[in-house]
Amino acid sequence: MSLKKSLGITSSLVILAAIVVAVTCGSCIGGPPPGTPPANTQPRFGETPEDQAAIDKVAGKLDAIEKQLGAINATLAELKQNGLSVNLPAGAVVPAPSVPEQAPVAPVEPQPAPPAPEAPAAPPQVETPPAPEPTTAPAPVATNKFNIVPNDDSSISFVGYGTLHEKDGGFAVFSGSVELADGTIESAKGEVIIDLKSTYCGDSALTPILVGDKMLNVEKWPASKFTIYEVKKTDAGYSVDGNFELMGVTNGITIPIEMEKTDKGLHIKTAGNGFAIKQRDWGLTFKGFPGMDNGIGEETLISFDVLAEPAS
């Protein structure tokens, strides 16, 4: 049986005993005052067998109640030893166990704060190399007058076409001058002179024929000249209008070129593969010797790449 249920029964029994005592003693409580002689008509309480039986019955119930109270007190004492307390219902006669006093708690010594973590070591210093000096394109030469002479950066060449195959060659000696009147490419004026006696052919057997009286006739016409009259700006670069003199004949031609002033001088070159001339426009009508397996074609392709040096 649970403790709560036992306590409830005990309370009920105590109340019941009180009621029984009150009922059985009612005649005493409500009787006549002391000194009044008893009436002879009724027997006194406890004199009859019925009264004695009632008294014995109440005594038995009180004895049982006493035993139950003893068991409850034993249970409460055990709970007290275990440090427990019980709230008894109203009317119960069993005292609640006292709460043991707690021992005083010793003060806690303050612990010193942990040391602050060491700051991480700084990374090693890496020297940053100095930034390279900005590179600038070399400034063009200050002069506007240039001389055209053979050098490692200059050449004038040609390609002759035949009925079966083509032959290439060039001119080893040439000279001239160019002046930029107001410093611009469009203001260029000048001339180029080619020494025809320096003509050579890739097929060395053909060189004597080229310079002979059947073709260039260099003994009679030792030089050729090109004179610059006007330079125009185009979408692709520049074009040069001028006169080309060969074997005593002068014809106007237009040559597509690239021209640029640099720190080394004035760079002039033909655009693309060069420009073509028709040989007969300058009196070249020789078609080859009888029996030659390669007749001479109608056109010759001329190209040049010249670095005109600054005039001293």
MIZA-843651 format. One record per residue: x, z, y of N, C-alpha, C in turn. Coordinates in steps of 0.2 Angstrom, whole numbers, plus 5000, padded with zeros to 4 digits. Last residue first. Layout:
BEGIN
XZYXZYXZY;...
END
This chain:
BEGIN
536745365317537245415320537245405328;535145355310535745315314536145375317;534745405293534745415301535345385304;534445275282534745335284534745345291;533045225272533445205278533745275280;532845195256532945255260533345235266;531745075247532345085252532345155256;531344975236531245045237531845065241;530344825233530944855236530744935237;529944665226529844735227530444765230;529144515222529744545225529544615227;528844385211528644445213529244485216;528544215213529044265212528844325215;527644065206527744125210528344175208;527743955197527543945204527644005209;529143955185528443965187528343955195;530143835177530143885182529443885184;530243825159530143795165530043855170;531243835146530843875150530743855157;532043745139531443775135531043815139;532543595147532543665147531943695143;532543455147532743485141532743565141;533043445164532743405158532943445152;532943595173533343535171532943505165;531643655184532043655178532443595177;530943635195530543655190531043665183;531143665213531443645207531043675201;530543695225530143645221530543635214;530543785238530843785232530343755227;529943795251530343735249530643735242;529143895253529843895256530343845254;528043865246527943885253528643885257;528543865233528543795236528343805244;528443995228529143965230529043905234;527444115235527444055231528044015233;527644295232527644235236527644175232;526944455230527144395227527144335232;527444625230527144575233527344505230;527344775219527644735224527244675227;526644865211527144825208527544775213;526244985223526144955217526744925214;527044955239526544985235526444955228;528844965242528144925241527744965237;529445095253529445055247528745015247;530545195263530045135263530045105256;530945335271530845315265530345255265;532145385282531445355282531445315275;532845545279532845485282532145455282;532945675274533445625272533445565276;531745735277532345765279532945725278;530645585281530845645277531445675280;529345485284529945515287530045575283;528745345274528745425275529345445278;527745225268528245235272528145315274;527245095257527245165258527845185262;526344935259526944985258526745055258;525944765257525744835256526344885255;526344645268526644675262526344745262;526044485273525844555274526044585267;526944355282526644385276526444455278;527344195289527044265290526744285284;528844105286528144115285527944185286;530143995289529844055291529144055290;531543915282530843915282530543985284;532843925278532643895285531943885286;532844005267533043935266532843895273;531644105274532044095268532244015268;530944245282531344185283531744175277;529444315285529944315280530244245281;528744425297528944355296529544355290;527344545295528044515297528144445295;526444685293526444615295527144595298;526244805281526644785286526544705287;525144945278525244875277525744855283;525045105270525145065275525244995273;523845185260524545195263524545155270;522545155256523045175251523745185254;521845135268521645195264522145205258;523145115281522645095276522445145272;523845075297523645125292523145105288;525144945300524444975300524245025295;526344885309526244925304525544955305;527144735314526644785315526544815309;528344665312528044655319527544715320;529944655305529344695305529044685312;530644515296530544555303529944585303;531844475284531144495285531144535292;532944345279532744395284532044415284;534344285270533644285271533444345275;535844185269535444255271534744235271;536444065267536744125264536344185265;536143915265535743965267535944035265;537243845259536943825265536543875269;537543925248538143905253537843875259;536443945242536644005246537243975250;535243885236535843845239536143895245;534243915228534343955234534843925239;534243775219533743825221533843865227;535143685218534543665216533943715217;536343735222536043695227535343665225;536343905215536543845216536143795221;535844035213536244025219536443955220;535244005200534844035206535244025212;536243965192535743915194535343945200;537144075191537344015194536843965196;536144155183536344175190536644115194;535844135170535444105175535644115182;536744205163536844135162536444095168;536244335164536844315168536944245168;534744395166535144345161535644315165;534544465177534644495171534944455166;535444395191534944395186535044435180;535844415209536044425202535344415197;536444385225535944375220536244385213;537344385235537344445231536844445225;537044285243537644275239537744325234;536044335251535844295245536444275241;535844475259536444435257536244395251;534544505269534744505262535344455262;533944615282534344555281534644555274;532544675290533044675284533344615283;532044755306532144695302532644715296;530744835316531444825314531544755309;529644965321529944895322530644895319;528245075320528945055317529044975319;527145145323527545115329528245085326;526645205312526345145315526745105320;527345315311527445265306527245195309;527945385327527445375322527645315317;528845385337528945435332528445435326;528745275345528445335348528445395342;529545185337529545185345529345245348;530645195325529945215326529845235334;531545065319531545115324530745135325;532745005307532045025308532045075314;533844885301533744945305532944945306;535044815288534544815293534444875297;535544735273535644785278535044775283;536244715256535644705261535844755267;536744665240536944675247536344665252;536144635228536544695228536744715235;534544595223535044575228535444635229;533944535206533944575212534444555217;532844505192533544505195533444545202;532044445177532144485182532844485185;531044325170531644345171531744395177;529844285157529944305164530744325164;529344145147529444215148529644225155;528744015148528744045141528844125142;528743965161528243945157528143985150;529244115171529344045168528744025164;529444205186529044195180529244115178;530544335191530444265191530044245185;530544475201530444455194530244375195;531744575211531244515210531144505202;532244705222532244665216531744615216;533244815231532844765232532844715226;533544995233533544935229533044885231;534245155236533945095238534045035234;534945275233534145275233533845215236;536245245234536045265227535245265227;536245105245536445165243536145185236;536444975258536444995250536645065249;535545015272536144995269536045015262;534745025287534645005280535244985277;534545165299534945105296534845095289;533445215311533745225305534045155303;532745325324533145265322533545275316;532245445327531845395326532145325324;532845615322532945545325532345505323;532645725315532345725322532445655325;531945725298532545715303532245705310;530745855294530945785294531545775299;531046005286530845975291531145895291;530646045269531146035274530845995280;529246155266529546095265530046075271;529546325262529246275267529646205265;529246475253529646405254529246355258;529346635258528946575257529346515258;530346745248530246715254529846645253;529646845236530046795238529846765244;529547025238529246965238529646905240;530647125229530447105236530047035234;530047225215530547175218530247145225;529747395215529447325216529947275219;530347505204530547475210530147405210;529447635199529647565197529747535203;529547805195529547755200529847685198;528747875181529347855184529247795189;527247975185527647925181528247895185;527348155186527248095189527648035185;526748265173527348235177527148165180;525248355177525648305173526248275177;525348525181525148465183525548415179;524948655169525448615173525148545175;523448755171523848705167524348665172;523548925176523248855177523748805173;523349055164523749015169523448945170;521849145162522349105159522749065165;521549305170521349235169521949195166;521549455160521849415166521649345164;520049545157520549505155520849465160;519549705161519549635163520149605160;518949815148519449795153519449725154;517349875147517849825145518349805150;516950045144517049985149517549935146;516050095130516650095133516750035138;514450155129514850095128515450095133;513850305122514050265128514550205126;512750295108513450315111513550275117;511050325109511650275108512250305111;510050435101510350415107510950375105;508650385090509350415091509650395098;507050425094507550375094508250405095;506050525082506350515089506950455088;504450465075505250485074505550475081;502950545079503350485079504050505079;501950665070502350645076502850585074;500350645063501050645062501450625068;499050645066499350715067500150705066;498050525074498450545069498850605071;497250495085497050545081497550565075;497750325086497450385090497150435085;499050275075498450265079498150325082;500850275079500250295075499650285079;502150175078501650195083501050215079;503750215071503050195070502550215075;505450175070504950215073504250175072;507050185062506450155063505950205066;508250235056508250215063507650175065;508150285043508350215044508350195051;507650415046508350405044508650335044;506350375049506750405054507450395052;505950335036505950285041506450305047;505850465030506350405027506450355033;504850525037505550545038506050495035;503850445034504050445041504750465041;503650485020503850415022504150405029;503350615022503950595018504150525020;502150605028502750635032503350625028;501450555018501550515024502150545028;501350655009501750595007501850555013;500650755016501350765014501750705012;499450695017499850705023500550715022;499050695004499150635007499550635013;498950835003499450804999499550735002;497850865012498550895013499050855009;496850795006497050775012497750795013;496650874994496850804993497150775000;496250995001496850994997497150924996;495050955006495550965011496250975007;494350924994494450874999495050885004;494251054989494551004986494750944990;493451115000494151144998494551084994;492251054998492651045004493351065003;491951104985492051034986492451014992;491851244988492351214983492451144984;490751234996491351264999491951234994;489751194988489951154993490551174996;489651294978489851224976490051184982;489251394986489851404983490151334981;487951354989488451354995489151364992;487351354977487451294980487951294985;487351494974487751444970487851384973;487351594989487051554983487451514980;488151644998487951694993487551654987;488551565007489051575002488751624997;487551625020487951565018488551595013;486251735015486851725019487151665016;484451695012485151725010485651695015;483051745022483551685020484151725018;482251855026481951805023482351745020;482951945033482851965026482551905022;484051915045483451905043483351915035;485352025051485151965048484351975045;485352095068485252105060485052035057;486552055079485852045078485752055070;487852065081487452125082486752115080;488051905088488351955085487952025086;486651785089487251815092487451875088;486251675075486051725080486751755083;487051515073486651575071486551625077;487751395074487051395078486751455076;488851415067488951405074488251415078;488351435054488751495058488751485065;487851315051487451375052487751435055;488951235051488451225057487951285057;489851225042489851285046489351285052;489651105037489551155032489551225036;489951015048489251015045489151085041;491251045051490751055056490051065053;491851005039491951075041491351095046;491550865039491350915034491350985036;492250825051491550825051491250865045;493550855047493250885053492550885053;493650765037493750835035493450875041;493550645044493050655039493050735037;494750645051494050645055493550665050;495650635041495650695045494950695049;495350515035495250575031495250635036;495650425045494950425043494850495039;497050445045496650455051495950465049;497350395032497450465034497050485040;497050265034496650305029496750375031;498050225043497350215044496850255040;499150245036499050285042498350285044;499050145026499050225024498950265030;499150035033498550045030498450125028;500450035038499850035042499250055039;501150035026501150095030500550095035;500349965011500749965017500650025022;500450004994500050005000500450005006;
END
